[in-house]
């Protein structure tokens, strides 16, 4: 009975992220989902990474951050979660790629003062609408 009920539902999407001994799994029925986690620790090349992957506004915000480790981790996990949600590879930021993450809703939290966790979601038909 459970299997026939599952067959009647819309598609199930799954995303996972791993960070030093723990894994996080996100599931969505009838929509797209992406999850990413990152340990809150210094990233020596954070500024270089930001210049490559983040838009100019996010780069400026990170330069002015009062907690750069936390803010970088949140920005990075949000970017990764959106990529996973939209089934896209991570690419360098450009004017052309500026709208790639639009359509995703992203929520982030700090877990136990040690991890940044972001989850991105989008409607199931979002990818179809983008291709049309």
TIMAR-467149 format. One line per 10 residues: number of its first residue (from 1); their letters; for each residue y, z negated, x negated of N, C-alpha, C, O, CB. Coordinates in steps of 0.1 Angstrom, whole numbers, plus 5000, padded with zeros to 4 digits. Glycine has a CB too. Layout:
# TIMAR-467149
NUM = a = Y:Z:X:Y:Z:X:Y:Z:X:Y:Z:X:Y:Z:X; ...;
//
This chain:
# TIMAR-467149
1 = xxxxxxxxxx = 4988:5000:4992:5000:5000:5000:5012:5000:4991:5022:5007:4995:5000:4988:5009; 5013:4992:4981:5025:4992:4972:5028:5005:4966:5039:5009:4966:5023:4981:4961; 5017:5012:4962:5020:5025:4956:5025:5035:4966:5034:5043:4962:5007:5031:4950; 5020:5035:4978:5026:5045:4988:5040:5041:4991:5048:5050:4994:5017:5045:5001; 5044:5028:4992:5057:5025:4994:5066:5030:4982:5077:5034:4985:5059:5010:4995; 5061:5029:4970:5069:5033:4959:5071:5048:4959:5081:5053:4955:5061:5029:4946; 5061:5056:4964:5062:5070:4965:5073:5074:4975:5079:5085:4973:5049:5077:4968; 5076:5066:4984:5086:5069:4994:5100:5066:4990:5110:5069:4997:5083:5062:5007; 5102:5059:4979:5115:5056:4974:5121:5067:4965:5114:5076:4961:5114:5043:4966; 5134:5065:4963:5141:5075:4954:5137:5071:4940:5130:5061:4938:5156:5074:4956;
11 = xxxxxxxxxx = 5140:5080:4931:5136:5079:4917:5140:5065:4911:5150:5059:4915:5142:5090:4909; 5132:5061:4901:5134:5049:4894:5139:5053:4880:5132:5060:4873:5121:5040:4894; 5150:5047:4876:5155:5050:4862:5154:5037:4854:5155:5026:4859:5170:5054:4863; 5152:5039:4841:5149:5027:4833:5157:5029:4819:5158:5040:4814:5134:5025:4830; 5162:5018:4814:5168:5019:4801:5164:5006:4794:5162:4995:4800:5184:5020:4802; 5164:5006:4780:5161:4994:4773:5169:4994:4760:5173:5004:4755:5146:4993:4770; 5170:4982:4755:5178:4979:4743:5171:4968:4735:5166:4958:4742:5193:4977:4745; 5170:4969:4722:5163:4959:4714:5173:4953:4704:5181:4961:4698:5151:4965:4708; 5172:4940:4701:5181:4934:4691:5174:4922:4685:5172:4912:4692:5195:4930:4697; 5169:4923:4673:5163:4912:4666:5154:4903:4674:5158:4891:4676:5173:4905:4659;
21 = xxxxxxxxxx = 5143:4907:4678:5133:4898:4685:5135:4897:4700:5127:4890:4706:5135:4885:4679; 5144:4904:4706:5144:4904:4720:5147:4918:4726:5155:4925:4720:5155:4893:4725; 5142:4920:4737:5144:4933:4744:5150:4931:4758:5146:4921:4764:5131:4941:4745; 5159:4940:4762:5165:4939:4775:5161:4952:4782:5163:4963:4776:5180:4937:4774; 5157:4951:4794:5152:4962:4802:5161:4963:4815:5163:4952:4821:5137:4962:4806; 5166:4974:4818:5174:4976:4831:5167:4987:4839:5163:4997:4834:5188:4980:4827; 5165:4984:4852:5159:4993:4861:5169:4996:4873:5177:4987:4877:5146:4987:4867; 5169:5008:4878:5177:5011:4889:5169:5021:4898:5163:5031:4894:5190:5018:4885; 5169:5017:4911:5162:5026:4921:5173:5034:4928:5182:5029:4933:5154:5018:4931; 5172:5047:4927:5181:5056:4934:5194:5059:4926:5204:5064:4932:5185:5051:4947;
31 = xxxxxxxxxx = 5195:5055:4913:5207:5057:4905:5203:5057:4891:5191:5055:4887:5217:5046:4908; 5213:5060:4882:5211:5061:4868:5216:5048:4862:5225:5041:4867:5219:5073:4862; 5209:5044:4850:5213:5031:4844:5211:5032:4829:5203:5040:4824:5204:5020:4849; 5220:5025:4822:5219:5024:4807:5222:5010:4803:5231:5004:4809:5228:5034:4800; 5215:5004:4794:5218:4991:4789:5218:4991:4774:5211:4999:4767:5207:4981:4794; 5227:4983:4768:5228:4982:4753:5232:4968:4750:5241:4962:4757:5238:4992:4747; 5227:4962:4739:5230:4949:4734:5233:4950:4719:5229:4959:4712:5219:4939:4736; 5242:4941:4714:5245:4941:4700:5248:4926:4696:5255:4919:4704:5257:4950:4697; 5243:4922:4685:5246:4909:4680:5261:4908:4676:5266:4917:4671:5237:4905:4668; 5267:4896:4679:5281:4894:4675:5281:4890:4660:5279:4878:4657:5287:4883:4684;
41 = xxxxxxxxxx = 5283:4900:4652:5284:4897:4638:5293:4908:4632:5295:4919:4637:5270:4897:4631; 5299:4905:4620:5309:4915:4614:5302:4928:4612:5290:4928:4607:5314:4909:4601; 5309:4939:4614:5304:4952:4611:5314:4958:4601:5325:4962:4605:5303:4962:4624; 5311:4958:4588:5320:4962:4578:5327:4975:4580:5338:4978:4577:5314:4962:4564; 5319:4985:4586:5324:4998:4588:5330:5000:4602:5330:5012:4607:5313:5008:4585; 5333:4989:4609:5337:4990:4623:5349:5000:4625:5350:5007:4634:5341:4976:4628; 5359:4999:4616:5371:5007:4617:5367:5022:4616:5372:5031:4623:5382:5004:4607; 5359:5026:4606:5354:5039:4604:5346:5044:4617:5348:5055:4621:5346:5041:4592; 5338:5036:4622:5330:5039:4634:5339:5042:4645:5338:5051:4653:5320:5028:4637; 5349:5033:4647:5359:5034:4658:5366:5048:4657:5368:5054:4667:5369:5023:4658;
51 = xxxxxxxxxx = 5370:5051:4645:5377:5064:4643:5369:5076:4647:5374:5086:4652:5382:5065:4629; 5356:5075:4645:5347:5086:4648:5343:5087:4663:5343:5098:4669:5335:5085:4640; 5340:5075:4669:5334:5075:4682:5343:5071:4694:5340:5074:4705:5322:5067:4682; 5354:5064:4691:5362:5058:4702:5375:5067:4704:5380:5073:4695:5366:5044:4699; 5380:5066:4716:5392:5074:4719:5404:5066:4713:5403:5055:4709:5394:5076:4735; 5415:5073:4711:5427:5067:4705:5431:5054:4711:5435:5045:4704:5438:5077:4705; 5431:5053:4724:5435:5040:4731:5426:5029:4727:5430:5018:4724:5435:5042:4746; 5413:5031:4727:5403:5021:4723:5405:5017:4708:5404:5005:4704:5389:5025:4725; 5408:5027:4700:5410:5024:4686:5422:5015:4684:5422:5005:4676:5412:5037:4678; 5433:5018:4691:5445:5010:4690:5442:4995:4695:5447:4986:4689:5457:5016:4699;
61 = xxxxxxxxxx = 5435:4994:4706:5432:4981:4712:5424:4973:4702:5426:4961:4700:5424:4982:4725; 5414:4979:4695:5406:4972:4685:5415:4968:4673:5412:4957:4667:5395:4981:4680; 5424:4976:4669:5433:4972:4658:5441:4960:4661:5445:4952:4652:5442:4983:4654; 5444:4958:4674:5452:4946:4678:5444:4935:4684:5450:4925:4689:5462:4951:4689; 5431:4936:4683:5422:4926:4689:5424:4912:4683:5425:4911:4671:5408:4930:4688; 5424:4902:4691:5424:4888:4686:5410:4884:4682:5409:4874:4674:5430:4878:4696; 5400:4890:4687:5386:4887:4683:5379:4901:4680:5372:4906:4688:5378:4879:4694; 5382:4906:4668:5377:4920:4665:5362:4921:4666:5356:4932:4669:5382:4924:4652; 5354:4911:4662:5339:4912:4662:5335:4913:4677:5327:4922:4680:5333:4899:4656; 5340:4905:4685:5336:4905:4699:5340:4918:4706:5332:4925:4713:5342:4893:4707;
71 = xxxxxxxxxx = 5353:4922:4704:5358:4934:4710:5351:4947:4705:5349:4956:4713:5373:4935:4708; 5348:4948:4692:5341:4959:4688:5327:4960:4694:5322:4970:4698:5340:4959:4672; 5320:4948:4694:5306:4948:4700:5307:4952:4715:5298:4960:4719:5300:4934:4699; 5316:4948:4722:5317:4952:4736:5320:4966:4738:5314:4973:4746:5328:4943:4743; 5330:4972:4730:5333:4986:4730:5321:4995:4726:5318:5005:4733:5345:4989:4721; 5314:4990:4716:5302:4998:4712:5291:4998:4722:5285:5008:4725:5297:4993:4698; 5288:4986:4728:5277:4986:4737:5281:4993:4750:5272:4999:4757:5274:4971:4741; 5293:4993:4754:5298:5001:4765:5296:5016:4763:5291:5023:4772:5313:4998:4769; 5299:5020:4751:5297:5035:4748:5282:5038:4748:5278:5048:4754:5303:5038:4734; 5274:5030:4742:5260:5033:4741:5254:5032:4755:5245:5040:4759:5253:5023:4732;
81 = xxxxxxxxxx = 5258:5022:4763:5252:5021:4777:5256:5034:4785:5247:5039:4793:5257:5009:4784; 5268:5039:4784:5272:5051:4791:5264:5063:4787:5259:5071:4795:5287:5054:4789; 5262:5064:4773:5253:5075:4768:5239:5075:4774:5234:5085:4779:5253:5075:4753; 5234:5063:4774:5220:5061:4779:5220:5064:4794:5210:5071:4799:5215:5047:4777; 5230:5059:4802:5230:5062:4816:5231:5077:4819:5224:5081:4828:5243:5054:4822; 5239:5084:4812:5241:5098:4814:5231:5107:4807:5232:5119:4807:5255:5102:4811; 5221:5101:4800:5211:5108:4793:5217:5117:4782:5213:5129:4781:5202:5116:4802; 5227:5112:4775:5234:5120:4765:5232:5114:4751:5230:5102:4750:5249:5122:4768; 5233:5122:4741:5233:5117:4727:5247:5111:4724:5257:5115:4730:5228:5128:4717; 5247:5102:4715:5260:5097:4710:5266:5109:4702:5260:5114:4693:5258:5085:4701;
91 = xxxxxxxxxx = 5279:5112:4705:5286:5122:4698:5300:5117:4694:5305:5107:4699:5287:5135:4707; 5305:5124:4684:5319:5120:4680:5329:5123:4691:5327:5132:4699:5323:5129:4667; 5339:5114:4692:5349:5116:4702:5357:5128:4700:5361:5131:4688:5358:5103:4703; 5361:5135:4710:5370:5147:4710:5376:5148:4723:5372:5142:4733:5362:5160:4706; 5387:5156:4724:5393:5159:4737:5383:5164:4747:5384:5160:4759:5405:5169:4735; 5374:5172:4742:5364:5178:4751:5354:5168:4757:5350:5169:4768:5356:5189:4744; 5351:5158:4749:5342:5148:4753:5348:5136:4760:5342:5127:4764:5334:5142:4741; 5361:5136:4762:5369:5125:4767:5365:5121:4781:5366:5109:4785:5384:5128:4767; 5360:5130:4789:5356:5127:4803:5341:5125:4805:5337:5123:4816:5361:5138:4812; 5333:5125:4794:5319:5124:4795:5314:5111:4802:5305:5112:4810:5313:5125:4782;
101 = xxxxxxxxxx = 5321:5100:4799:5316:5088:4805:5322:5085:4819:5318:5075:4826:5320:5077:4796; 5331:5093:4824:5337:5091:4837:5326:5093:4847:5318:5102:4846:5349:5101:4839; 5326:5085:4857:5316:5085:4868:5306:5074:4866:5299:5071:4875:5309:5098:4867; 5306:5068:4854:5298:5056:4852:5306:5044:4855:5318:5043:4852:5292:5056:4837; 5300:5034:4860:5306:5021:4862:5300:5012:4851:5287:5011:4850:5304:5015:4876; 5308:5005:4843:5302:4997:4832:5307:4983:4833:5319:4980:4835:5307:5003:4818; 5297:4974:4832:5300:4959:4832:5295:4953:4819:5284:4958:4814:5293:4952:4844; 5302:4944:4814:5298:4938:4801:5300:4923:4801:5308:4917:4809:5307:4943:4789; 5291:4916:4794:5292:4901:4793:5288:4897:4778:5282:4905:4771:5282:4894:4803; 5292:4885:4775:5288:4879:4762:5277:4869:4766:5279:4861:4774:5300:4872:4754;
111 = xxxxxxxxxx = 5265:4871:4759:5254:4862:4762:5253:4851:4752:5251:4854:4740:5241:4871:4763; 5254:4839:4756:5252:4827:4748:5260:4828:4735:5255:4823:4724:5237:4826:4744; 5272:4833:4735:5281:4835:4724:5274:4841:4711:5278:4839:4700:5285:4821:4719; 5264:4850:4714:5257:4857:4703:5255:4871:4705:5252:4879:4695:5245:4850:4700; 5255:4876:4717:5252:4890:4720:5263:4896:4730:5267:4889:4739:5238:4892:4726; 5266:4908:4727:5274:4916:4737:5264:4924:4745:5255:4931:4739:5285:4925:4730; 5265:4924:4758:5255:4931:4767:5264:4940:4776:5272:4935:4783:5246:4922:4774; 5260:4953:4777:5267:4962:4786:5257:4970:4794:5247:4974:4789:5277:4972:4779; 5260:4972:4807:5252:4979:4816:5261:4990:4823:5271:4986:4828:5245:4970:4826; 5256:5002:4822:5264:5013:4829:5255:5019:4840:5243:5020:4838:5268:5024:4819;
121 = xxxxxxxxxx = 5261:5022:4851:5254:5028:4863:5261:5040:4868:5273:5041:4867:5251:5017:4874; 5254:5048:4874:5260:5060:4881:5250:5064:4892:5238:5061:4892:5262:5072:4871; 5256:5071:4902:5247:5076:4913:5237:5086:4908:5239:5093:4898:5256:5083:4924; 5225:5087:4914:5214:5095:4910:5219:5110:4909:5215:5117:4900:5203:5094:4920; 5227:5114:4918:5231:5129:4918:5243:5132:4909:5248:5143:4909:5235:5133:4933; 5247:5122:4901:5259:5124:4892:5256:5135:4882:5265:5143:4880:5262:5111:4885; 5244:5135:4876:5241:5145:4866:5241:5159:4872:5245:5169:4866:5228:5142:4859; 5236:5160:4885:5235:5173:4892:5249:5178:4894:5252:5190:4893:5227:5172:4905; 5258:5169:4899:5272:5173:4902:5279:5178:4889:5287:5187:4889:5280:5161:4908; 5276:5171:4878:5283:5175:4865:5278:5189:4860:5286:5196:4854:5280:5165:4854;
131 = xx = 5266:5193:4863:5261:5206:4859:5266:5217:4868:5266:5229:4863:5246:5206:4858; 5269:5214:4880:5273:5224:4890:5286:5230:4886:5291:5239:4893:5273:5219:4904;
//
